[in-house]
Amino acid sequence: MIKLIKINKEKIEGLKQKKDLDNLKTSQEAQNNDITDLMLATTEICEMVLNSQQTSTMSLKNIKLNEGGSSMAAIYTGLIERGLKTIDQVPIKYREEVRKMCEALEISLS
């Protein structure tokens, strides 16, 4: 006697979709980890550049510690001080904080 297996197409399709979602989730997690690693590496490089300039670095560290400034604002301030960026090239998110740091360090913005 041959038994027929009843195949539920909806259940199979649901399992395929679940597998696709799991693969997408795994891929997204890997991408998020890669982005985080890249951001950390970029920050480390920028901090090394800032640390190579003792006078500037000490002033920036004091501002960061005393006023709770962000590392990115300190990096942009250092880049402006070296003439590599202008205040207009600083992302809007950090611009006011960078402007205040530059004023505190007497760095010209023009």
Order of alpha helices (4+ residues) and beta strands (2+ residues): alpha-alpha-alpha-alpha
